[in-house]
Amino acid sequence: MNFNFEIDTAWCLEQLQKDGRITERNKLLIQTTHRQRDQLKWHPLQWIAQFNLIDQLHPQSTLTLNRLCQWLAEKAQISFYIIDPLKADVQALTNVMSQEFAVRNRILAVEIQPDQVLIATDQPFKKEWVANLEHSIAPKKIQRVLLSPDQLQRYLVEYYQVSRAVNSSQKASAYDRDNKGVEALLQLGDTQNPDANDQHIVKLVDWVLQFAFEQGASDIHLEPRKDAGKVRFRIDGVLHTVYKMPANTLTAVISRIKILGRMNVAEKRKPQDGRLKTRTPKGQETELRLSTLPTAFGEKMVMRIFDPEVLVRSFQQLGFEGGLLSDWQALTAHSHGIILVTGPTGSGKTTTLYSSLKQLATEQVNVCTIEDPIEMLEPSFNQMQVNAGIDLGFADGVRALMRQDPDIIMVGEIRDHDTANMAIQAALTGHLVLSTLHTNDAPSSLTRLHDLGIQPFLTAATILGVLAQRLVRKLCPHCKQESFINEQEWKHLTFDYPIEMPDFVFQAMGCEECRQTGYKGRVGIYEFMPLSLETKQLIGANAHLNQLREQAKKEGIEPLRIAGARKVLDGMTTLEEVLRVVPLN
């Protein structure tokens, strides 16, 4: 049977009732409800989905748009497709057909395979476009798939906008391959009235940022290569390539972001730092920290996104469990001393500090911070930013803060002898100092201070405790499956510690919810080492690292790998993920 018709609400309701998915009453309700003007343009399924009707065949679930689409796909005997925007090659997809043709027929190319092209539609019984398109993409075949009307509406606009912006910026700069043309073109963006050519780049930058917020990325990498540049997003700690664009367009995009971040656009030989404030689609103010690096093919830029939702969290969300939480709160209740949080870049140190300070910053205390740069503006703290241009470093900052009568001081990072020394002086004179340090685990942070030139007896007198942390990806709750455990890997992770091997563990599978990665969100694992009297005596006697580790083990302090193993036992993450993240010392 070869039908060719457009489905409408009446047809959908009739068929749904026939298939026993809705009752007569539901059908009448939808038929008699008045639509607003903007709802007249809606697809029938979008209109039906709005009523949240109970699916009569599966009474525990409602007829959402996705369920309705699946029903229609079965009806039309084609598969239901969900676009993963991270994997789409926008340039190639938009070359399949013109935007006019796509909009007129409400179709969109969604995937190109070696022998066929997947064309998505939300009107599966309309087929008059097939013959025309077959001619133009021959020898490849057309495979029709169903797409939810929401996705179709969105990506019809988005894909063509992005590819048009790239092509237009290409044309604009085609006369000069030396990137100078692009530069000259962008200098115009400094003035209040940007040039028309500039608009394409502006659109591209907006699209990249919107897309990153939507996907929940923590970093955006813009990397120039020889002929094509890459845009990559770090999502849950892993990089995904999202788009490839011509090198000179990428140069223009980076220059545009440099203008926005008030950086020197002409300077391309020196690394630079800047920051940018923007609003997410949800309407929250977000900070972006920018950093450029000169590479062989031009400037690379990384943007770190500081989402306000992420930076201040409750301890439960961070992964602080019962005993650890009470010990940490007892430690931060001290009136003076130093508390260190350690770990590599991107391990969530700042988040832990901010969340702890937020708890401590009551009306009765004065909390002052000194940071490079200020990661998030917080009304309950007094924040100061280091500024190399006027010789205001961490050490000078702490010196100034001491005269401000603070109760709690947060130092962004201890990098050198002066800062470490000032932090110690502040702790000795009755202030609580919180700071971060870049080391692998908790015991090695003590020896790191000695490397910076601090006398061991001072360390022993001031340090209250050290928290080492890492972030591991959490398994997606929708698709995780039980599997057998790799005995060798488990022993490798837990040697020297008596932890029973579980009978089974969970493994990552991948579904639509988690974009086929098998993981969704991250949680912290912690090694918490409060300094006991014995440890302080060891430090005072200038003990080496292994002695400190042995002492920590005697006191029952579990290293990061064991904290990770416990998360595997709880079914929160996988063994591979823990082994990827933790140091195995």
KESEDO-567075 format. One line per field, with one value per residue (C-alpha): residue number from 1; x, y, z. Coordinates in pm, whole numbers, m for minus. Layout:
k: [NUM;...] .
east: [X;...] .
north: [Y;...] .
up: [Z;...] .
This chain:
k: [1;2;3;4;5;6;7;8;9;10;11;12;13;14;15;16;17;18;19;20;21;22;23;24;25;26;27;28;29;30;31;32;33;34;35;36;37;38;39;40;41;42;43;44;45;46;47;48;49;50;51;52;53;54;55;56;57;58;59;60;61;62;63;64;65;66;67;68;69;70;71;72;73;74;75;76;77;78;79;80;81;82;83;84;85;86;87;88;89;90;91;92;93;94;95;96;97;98;99;100;101;102;103;104;105;106;107;108;109;110;111;112;113;114;115;116;117;118;119;120;121;122;123;124;125;126;127;128;129;130;131;132;133;134;135;136;137;138;139;140;141;142;143;144;145;146;147;148;149;150;151;152;153;154;155;156;157;158;159;160;161;162;163;164;165;166;167;168;169;170;171;172;173;174;175;176;177;178;179;180;181;182;183;184;185;186;187;188;189;190;191;192;193;194;195;196;197;198;199;200;201;202;203;204;205;206;207;208;209;210;211;212;213;214;215;216;217;218;219;220;221;222;223;224;225;226;227;228;229;230;231;232;233;234;235;236;237;238;239;240;241;242;243;244;245;246;247;248;249;250;251;252;253;254;255;256;257;258;259;260;261;262;263;264;265;266;267;268;269;270;271;272;273;274;275;276;277;278;279;280;281;282;283;284;285;286;287;288;289;290;291;292;293;294;295;296;297;298;299;300;301;302;303;304;305;306;307;308;309;310;311;312;313;314;315;316;317;318;319;320;321;322;323;324;325;326;327;328;329;330;331;332;333;334;335;336;337;338;339;340;341;342;343;344;345;346;347;348;349;350;351;352;353;354;355;356;357;358;359;360;361;362;363;364;365;366;367;368;369;370;371;372;373;374;375;376;377;378;379;380;381;382;383;384;385;386;387;388;389;390;391;392;393;394;395;396;397;398;399;400;401;402;403;404;405;406;407;408;409;410;411;412;413;414;415;416;417;418;419;420;421;422;423;424;425;426;427;428;429;430;431;432;433;434;435;436;437;438;439;440;441;442;443;444;445;446;447;448;449;450;451;452;453;454;455;456;457;458;459;460;461;462;463;464;465;466;467;468;469;470;471;472;473;474;475;476;477;478;479;480;481;482;483;484;485;486;487;488;489;490;491;492;493;494;495;496;497;498;499;500;501;502;503;504;505;506;507;508;509;510;511;512;513;514;515;516;517;518;519;520;521;522;523;524;525;526;527;528;529;530;531;532;533;534;535;536;537;538;539;540;541;542;543;544;545;546;547;548;549;550;551;552;553;554;555;556;557;558;559;560;561;562;563;564;565;566;567;568;569;570;571;572;573;574;575;576;577;578;579;580;581;582;583;584;585] .
east: [0;151;m26;74;m97;m26;m129;m346;m481;m806;m618;m375;m657;m854;m555;m452;m803;m804;m475;m620;m371;m640;m1005;m1300;m1313;m950;m1018;m1318;m1123;m845;m1088;m1285;m995;m938;m589;m401;m279;80;m42;m210;125;211;253;m45;175;305;m53;m154;159;67;m231;m6;m266;m223;m109;m393;m168;94;m103;207;339;204;197;498;614;883;630;393;676;768;404;394;723;586;273;470;716;1024;1268;1256;1573;1712;1974;2294;2426;2778;2816;2654;2878;2681;2874;2813;2448;2355;2515;2260;1983;1908;1744;1441;1380;1424;1186;922;910;987;1280;1641;1945;2059;2329;2543;2649;2872;2580;2280;2165;1925;1656;1436;1080;785;532;609;329;438;674;660;1008;1173;1196;1353;1608;1702;1828;2050;2217;2250;2416;2338;2000;1752;1660;1362;1350;1109;1226;1041;885;1071;1408;1314;1208;1518;1786;1630;1716;2035;2223;2167;2250;2584;2691;2580;2787;3094;3052;2992;3294;3494;3379;3454;3809;3878;4075;4340;4456;4700;4447;4522;4198;4003;4188;4117;3757;3730;3896;3580;3400;3572;3369;3012;2880;3002;3049;2798;3064;3110;2763;2845;3120;2901;2636;2895;3029;2675;2597;2912;2838;2467;2553;2813;2566;2304;2537;2662;3024;3286;3544;3539;3858;3913;4211;4366;4513;4684;4377;4076;4023;3841;3587;3589;3380;3482;3172;3202;3576;3608;3666;3421;3484;3167;3257;3529;3559;3808;4120;4066;3705;3834;4092;3811;3600;3893;3955;3588;3603;3925;3748;3462;3705;3889;4217;4476;4363;4685;4909;4932;5279;5216;4971;4690;4414;4076;3723;3380;3038;2730;2386;2292;1966;1818;1890;2174;2487;2788;3157;3387;3759;3959;4313;4507;4821;5035;5073;5235;4917;4803;4636;4456;4190;4034;3726;3648;3277;3191;2830;2676;2473;2793;3018;2823;2668;2553;2800;2575;2590;2968;2984;3074;2934;2853;3189;3384;3127;3132;3517;3540;3292;3483;3804;3660;3519;3874;3954;4307;4534;4566;4340;4464;4260;4478;4439;4519;4345;3975;3936;3677;3898;3740;3390;3477;3629;3339;3082;3270;3316;2949;2866;3117;3032;2778;2696;2946;3259;3454;3552;3810;3936;4220;4196;4338;4088;3771;3584;3240;3109;2962;2785;2875;3257;3495;3682;4000;4172;4547;4673;5019;5004;5026;5240;4958;5038;4902;5164;5097;4727;4748;4965;4693;4413;4579;4511;4142;4065;3957;3843;3874;4107;4093;4405;4333;4651;4985;5242;5559;5754;5622;5257;5315;5505;5231;4965;5167;5209;4834;4760;5009;4840;4501;4327;4177;4337;4190;4391;4460;4779;4862;4976;4879;4760;4727;5065;5266;5122;5320;5647;5549;5539;5889;5999;5868;6109;5883;6043;5899;5827;5611;5413;5360;5241;4991;4842;4517;4441;4461;4185;4291;4018;3932;3617;3486;3199;2878;2707;2389;2102;1894;2125;2385;2407;2551;2866;3151;3442;3795;3978;4325;4216;4035;4347;4557;4332;4292;4632;4735;4380;4138;3838;3628;3586;3221;3039;2937;2988;2803;2927;2851;2626;2505;2154;1985;1983;2362;2446;2568;2856;2710;2794;2596;2731;3032;3091;3393;3616;3818;4121;4093;4394;4356;4698;4731;4994;5210;5202;5298;5596;5703;5678;5874;6145;6156;6020;6013;5701;5685;5695;5406;5208;5271;5156;4841;4769;4816;4558;4310;4319;4215;4387;4198;4205;4018;3764;3716;3682;3403;3218;3247;3103;2810;2740;2800;3086;3296;3635;3782;3672;3839;4161;4158;4146;4324;4699;4800;5076] .
north: [0;324;607;966;1185;1420;1298;1529;1520;1344;1059;1018;1008;758;527;559;463;171;46;70;336;599;591;747;1006;1111;1147;1374;1581;1653;1719;1974;2161;2504;2574;2900;3079;2957;2599;2584;2524;2231;1877;1654;1444;1753;1857;1511;1481;1798;1627;1368;1093;754;486;233;m58;31;204;289;529;835;911;1140;1276;1007;726;869;892;528;433;626;476;124;223;350;59;276;316;598;810;1035;1290;1294;1640;1548;1298;1489;1603;1919;2021;1694;1667;2011;1939;1662;1910;2279;2434;2540;2183;2052;2307;2265;1888;1889;1651;1653;1441;1294;1039;950;588;442;313;510;841;849;1110;1198;1326;1372;1299;935;896;1189;1053;1280;1419;1077;1055;1402;1339;994;1147;1397;1158;855;598;613;489;674;522;699;737;911;1207;1373;1702;1891;1776;1831;2191;2267;2109;2222;2573;2502;2284;2517;2827;2684;2561;2890;3084;2874;2901;3274;3338;3126;3336;3654;3552;3356;3640;3619;3285;3432;3481;3851;3911;3754;3964;4283;4178;4119;4436;4602;4417;4643;4937;4975;4889;4545;4484;4259;3997;3970;3843;3490;3461;3606;3343;3065;3173;3193;2847;2690;2841;2748;2397;2360;2470;2233;1932;2017;2060;2174;2290;2399;2339;2525;2364;2480;2212;2231;2261;2221;2330;2124;2218;1972;1960;1796;1626;1436;1452;1302;1498;1470;1627;1816;2008;2054;2389;2548;2682;3048;3037;2896;3175;3424;3252;3262;3628;3705;3533;3724;4051;3948;3847;4182;4015;4156;4034;4124;3931;3573;3472;3486;3284;3501;3471;3637;3588;3626;3650;3519;3384;3021;2936;2885;3249;3197;3408;3194;3269;3144;3142;3178;3074;3085;2897;2956;2626;2530;2602;2915;2988;2722;2835;2659;2793;2659;2693;2766;2679;2825;2506;2306;2523;2533;2199;2021;1777;1485;1583;1601;1243;1312;1011;978;945;1161;1439;1457;1445;1720;1940;1884;1987;2304;2404;2474;2839;2834;2615;2516;2277;2165;2023;1854;1695;1767;2031;1969;1735;1953;2118;2460;2315;2143;2464;2684;2444;2426;2803;2858;2648;2837;3190;3285;3637;3605;3543;3736;3514;3659;3483;3552;3378;3368;3435;3462;3153;3258;3567;3477;3747;3597;3619;3908;3809;3954;3870;3849;4085;4034;4369;4562;4304;4179;3811;3554;3637;4012;3941;3731;4003;4260;4030;3982;4347;4302;4116;3793;3476;3246;3298;3101;3111;2996;2798;2758;2767;2914;2966;3317;3213;2902;3109;3372;3101;2954;3296;3353;3014;3082;3411;3254;3234;2936;2905;2687;2633;2403;2234;2030;1687;1326;1214;1339;1237;1377;1726;1748;1672;1915;2196;2099;2114;2470;2552;2540;2419;2080;2199;2480;2233;2009;2303;2447;2179;2035;1792;1719;1609;1451;1408;1289;1283;956;925;777;491;584;442;363;123;m20;m400;m659;m832;m1045;m882;m886;m1050;m933;m567;m581;m717;m455;m186;m314;m481;m458;m377;m644;m568;m860;m910;m870;m1144;m907;m545;m317;m224;71;m11;314;440;757;911;909;964;603;659;455;730;1028;1290;1262;1203;1273;1012;1130;1044;1236;1259;1454;1500;1300;1366;1076;1207;1554;1408;1223;1544;1736;1469;1525;1181;1080;1007;628;668;913;673;383;595;696;329;243;507;348;625;474;594;714;375;217;501;425;50;127;326;17;m199;45;5;376;342;84;m65;72;423;410;268;551;820;717;696;336;393] .
up: [0;m100;78;38;290;576;920;1128;1480;1384;1211;1504;1761;1557;1517;1882;1988;1741;1888;2238;2356;2444;2548;2370;2648;2595;2223;2281;2533;2283;1998;2195;2358;2210;2072;2120;1811;1850;1900;1562;1392;1617;1493;1591;1819;2001;2067;2194;2410;2593;2761;2940;2883;3044;2797;2816;2714;2979;3255;3459;3191;3012;2641;2615;2283;2255;2319;2061;1809;1871;1813;1486;1372;1426;1237;941;969;988;1277;1532;1538;1809;1707;1908;1829;1942;1660;1375;1090;1022;712;530;639;513;175;105;22;33;335;127;13;367;521;249;294;668;628;745;667;1003;921;620;586;312;103;230;377;672;607;902;885;1119;840;758;500;282;22;m281;m201;m221;m600;m634;m368;m495;m818;m643;m396;m628;m609;m237;m118;101;433;593;973;1205;1412;1697;1575;1852;1727;1364;1423;1621;1405;1075;1183;1377;1127;836;1042;1153;813;652;907;833;456;466;684;438;145;331;396;81;m76;192;311;557;832;805;623;902;1151;966;935;1304;1411;1294;1568;1819;1709;1822;1479;1374;1007;835;767;1135;1196;1084;1339;1612;1533;1542;1881;2020;1886;2037;2380;2377;2270;2547;2816;2683;2687;3034;2918;3171;2914;2550;2349;2023;1854;1526;1301;965;742;970;1329;1593;1854;2145;2462;2787;2925;3254;3227;2874;2552;2258;1916;1826;1516;1258;1083;839;1006;918;1047;1376;1397;1354;1622;1867;1790;1850;2193;2274;2202;2430;2703;2675;2579;2344;1999;1822;2063;1939;2059;2431;2638;2774;3030;3028;3152;3013;3170;2997;3067;3020;2841;3191;3267;3519;3507;3422;3425;3153;3216;2895;2831;2503;2406;2095;1905;1574;1375;1554;1882;2082;2325;2622;2796;3140;3226;3587;3622;3940;3981;3995;4207;4529;4613;4923;5074;4981;4615;4636;4763;5128;5319;5691;5870;5626;5650;6031;6036;5774;5962;6286;6110;5957;6298;6429;6495;6353;6140;5771;5583;5241;4952;4690;4349;3981;3768;3723;4021;4191;4459;4416;4442;4772;4911;4802;4941;5275;5297;5220;5530;5743;5629;5894;6011;6299;6093;5831;5537;5295;4985;4748;4413;4065;3907;4118;4002;4117;4289;4623;4830;5171;5115;5057;4744;4603;4278;4223;3957;3815;3630;3957;4143;4360;4405;4652;4917;4903;4909;5227;5382;5308;5423;5761;5841;5751;6074;5898;6075;5777;5480;5157;4942;4585;4545;4721;4440;4589;4908;4978;4960;5172;5426;5447;5489;5779;5939;5912;6073;6355;6439;6495;6152;5979;5633;5356;5042;4748;4642;4334;4454;4386;4729;5088;5245;4951;5007;5333;5161;4885;5142;5255;4888;4875;5160;5468;5788;5898;6254;6114;5899;6202;6409;6163;5932;6065;5786;5415;5178;4847;4589;4238;4031;3887;3639;3777;3596;3412;3623;3314;3140;3382;3383;3616;3497;3625;3793;3655;3945;3845;3818;4151;4325;4148;4292;4647;4727;5093;5204;5322;5103;4996;4625;4523;4332;4060;3958;3720;3376;3149;2852;2699;2617;2492;2838;2868;2496;2460;2702;2989;3239;3363;3607;3838;4205;4425;4591;4889;5096;5419;5646;5971;6131;6453;6718;6593;6234;6358;6546;6230;6024;6289;6270;5891;5798;5434;5230;5280;5659;5641;5421;5663;5955;5766;5698;6070;6156;5922;5657;5329;5011;4704;4534;4826;4828;4456;4526;4776;4506;4280;4560;4594;4221;4153;3908;3723;3797;3468;3559;3903;3758;3499;3765;4087;4158;4232;4488] .
